[in-house]
Amino acid sequence: MNSLREKYARKSFALVTGLSLVWAGAALLAGPAPVWAQETGAAAAATGTQAYRDTSRPLAARVDSLIAQMTLEEKVAQLQNAAPAIPRLGVPAYNYWSEGLHGIANEGIATVFPQAIGNAATWDPALVHAIGDVVSTEARAKFNDKGTGDHGWFNGLTIWSPNINIFRDPRWGRGQETYGEDPFLSGRMGVAFIQGMQGDDPQYLKAVACAKHFAVHSGPEPLRHRFDARPPERDLYETYLPQFEAAVREGHVGQVMSAYSAINGVPAPADTWLLTDLLRGQWGFDGYVVSDCDAVADILNGHHYASTMAEASADAVKAGTDLDCGGAYGALTQAVHDGLISEDQINTALRRVLTARFRLGLFDPPTYAYAKITAADNDTPQHSDLALRAARESMVLLKNDGLLPLDPARLKRVAVIGANADDTRMLHGNYNGTASHPVSILQGLKDALGPGVEVTYARGCPLAASATDTFGPSSPDYQQALEAAKNADVVIYVGGISARLEGEEMRVSLAGFSGGDRTRIELPQVQEDFLKALSAVGKPIVFVNCSGSAMAIPWEADHLAAILQAWYPGENGGTAVADVLLGRYNPAGRLPVTFYASTAELPDFQDYSMAGRTYRYYAGKALFPFGYGLSYTKFSYGKPRFSTRQLSRTGTLQITVPVRNTGGRDGDEVVQVYVRHVKSAVPQPIHSLCAFQRVSVPKGQTQTATLTLSPAQFRYWDVTKKAYVVEPGPYEIQIGSSSVDIRTRQVIAVKAD
C-alpha cells in the first residue's frame, strides 16, 4: 500500500459533532449517477433540471442554475472534498483530492519525474512547464478512462500541486516537495508548472493546479495541527508570500490550499485577511480555496480558535475557505440554522468550487480537445524520455577531484555499495505515482558499464539506525561491502536518506529523525562511520547522495574524490546517474538550497524569522552554496551589456551576457543574476536572485544569455507605509555561476519618480 494511502487510511476524522466521514469510502455512499447525455438538449430544456448543461448559456448563469436547484444539505455536501452524487440533478460524485507533485500520484502506473526539489535543481522553467503538461495529460488519461460517471479519490482533475512553500530550514521533512529556499526561483518554477498543468485552452482547463500551502508553512511536522507561525512582517512579505502572488497574478492558478498552521494567532483556514483581503482583494484571485486535510477541524481541535465545529466551519467559509478536505463542513447545516453563517455565504463558496468543475468541462459534451485524451496517453515512451531528461538536468555535481567522468575502458571491477543503490522505492520520493519500469542506480550502472566490467553490489550499512541496532564491523553486510571495495577499481557508494525517513507527519523515530522532520542534518552517523571504514580500504570513492533536502557532509567533502547530489530522481534516475558518472551527460544542475556544514549553524527550527537562514540572510560560509554545481567543462563570461544604467521605476532592464565554453565538452551553464541594495535606508538581504537562464553551449563556442529585470524585483516591504517600495538609488547587479561565484558586478541606478 502506498505510504500516503496508509497514512490517511489511519485517520478517522471523527468530529465532535458526532459526524464522521471516511474520505476514501464517501463516494460509495452516493447513489449511481447518470451519464450526462441521458438528459441534455431538448430534454433538459423541457424539464429544466439540467439546464445548467446548456453550453450556449454564460458560465456564471449555468453555475447559478445548478446551485438554485440544490437543497442546503446538498450544497453543504458539495463543499467537502468527497462530494456525493445528486442523482435527481444528474450530478455525478466527484472527489476533489488528487495529487500530482511530480507525476500523478496514488492512482496506479504513471510517469514518475524527479521529486520537486530535483526539478528545481534543473533551473529550467521550460522543462518544469513540460512536466506540468504531462502530469495533466496523464490525469486526463486516467479520468477519461473511467467514463463520465462518479470519480473517486485520486482520480479527479483538481490536483493539489505544486507546493511552493519556502524551504527555509533543511530539517523540514516536506521540503523535498518544494522548489527550494528562494522565493524568486520558487515563483518561476511554480508559475511554469501551473501553466503547464492548466493548459492553454481559452475556454477549458486541462486540470486545476493548486498553490499550497498558503501561507508560511514549513514545519515542524509533529506540531503542524496546532502550530502558530509568527514571522516578522518583512519576512512575511519578502519571503513567504511572493511566490504565491506570482502563482495568482502570472500563473492564474485555479485553486489555493490553506495551511494547517496559524499565522500570528489566526488559523490559516479562518484568516480573512489572508484568504479574502490579500488573496482575492489585492491579488485578484478568482479560483477557490481548499483547506489542507482536516485543517478546518484543527480550528477547533488543534488551535482552539472556535468553540464548536459549527463555529469553526462558519469561520472558515466566511474567511474564504470554500472547500473542506475532510468532514468538518458537515456542521455547516447546523451553522446556518444557528445563524452563524447565511445560505448566501454558502452559495458564494459553492459557486467558486463548482465553477472549477464547469471550467474542466465536466458538465459539457466531451467534444473538446482534453476530453479526447485516452488511456493510451498515460505512461508513454515520450513521457519517460522527459523524465530521463529531467533526471539528467537535476543532477548536481558537488565535488570532483578528477575522478569523474569514469572511463569504462579503464575499469575491470566496480563496487556499487549502499542501501539506496538497489532501491527503486527511493527513486519515487513522496506524493508519487508508481513507475512501470523504474531503473535503480545499480541497474543503471550495470546497463551503462556493460558486460565488459564486473559490477559487484553490497548493501553495506543501513541508511539510519536506532539505539538498539547492532550494525558494525562484525555484520555480514559490512564485511561483504569492504571485501567488494578491496577488489574494485572504484567504489560507487549510493547513500543519503529516503522518503521513508523524511516526509509528511511520519512515524519515524530513528536517530536524527522525528515525525517526518530531521533533528540533525548531518549524514546519519551509521553511514559516516561506514564511509570512513570504506575510505580506509584505499580505493577512490564516488558518493552519490540521495535526499530531498540539504545534507551536512563536511567529512565526505574533505575525504571523498567525488560527490553527486541525485535527489529522488524519478523512474529513470538510475540511467541518469550512470550517464553523469560515465560522462554520457555533462551535469549542470544547480542547488536550489544551501548546504550547511552542520546543524549547529541553523537557527531554532520553530523560529520563522529569516535571520541567519538561506543564502539571502546566512552570513557564514556554506559547505555548498545556493546556485552551486560543477561541470565537466569550463565557462567564461564576457562583458555584459545593459540596456540602461538609469532604470525608471516603471521600466525594465535587459542584460545580455556572452558565455563561452572554454573546455572540451558540450555543456549547459546556468547564468544567475543577483541584486544587492547598495545604500538602503533599512537592512536588506545580502543579495537576492532576480534572474537566471540555463543555456547550452557547445565546446569552443559562445552563446548569449538574455535576462530581463524589472524594478519590482528590487522591492522591499515598508513596515511604516504598509506597502512594497522600490528605493531610488544605486543597486549592484551581480552576474555569476552561483550565489558566491560572481563573475562581474555592475552598479545601476533606480531613478526617483
Secondary structure, 3 states (H helix, E strand, C coil): CCHHHHHHHCCCCECCCCCECCHHHHHHHCCCCCCHHHCCHHHHHHHCCCHHHCCCCCHHHHHHHHHHCCCHHHHHHHCECEECCEHHHCECCEECCECCCCCCCCCCECCCCCCHHHHHCCCCHHHHHHHHHHHHHHHHHHHHHCCCCCECCCCCCEECCCECCCCCCCCCHHHHHCCCCCHHHHHHHHHHHHHHHHCCCCCCCCCECEEEEECCCCCCHHHCCCCEECCCHHHHHHHHCHHHHHHHHCCCCCEEEECCCEECCEEHHHCHHHHHHHHHHHCCCCCEEEECCCHHHHHHHCCCCCCCHHHHHHHHHHHCCCEECCCHHHHHHHHHHCCCCCHHHHHHHHHHHHHHHHHCCCCCCCCCHHHHCCHHHCCCHHHHHHHHHHHHHHCEEEEECCCCCCCHHHCCEEEEECCCCCCHHHHHCCCCCECCCCCCHHHHHHHHHCCCCEEEEECCCCCCCCCCCCCCCCCHHHHHHHHHHHCCCEEEEEEECCCCCCCCCCCCCCCCEECCEECCCECCHHHHHHHHHHHHCCCCEEEEEECCCCCECHHHHHHCCEEEECCCCCCCHHHHHHHHHCCCCCCCCCCCCCECCCHHHCCCCCCCCCCCCHHHHCCCCCCECCCCCECCCCEEECCCEECCCEECCCCCEEEEEEEEECCCCCEEEEEEEEEEECCCCCCCCCCEEEEEEEEEECCCCEEEEEEEECHHHHCEEECCCCEEECCCEEEEEEEECCCCCEEEEEEEEECCC
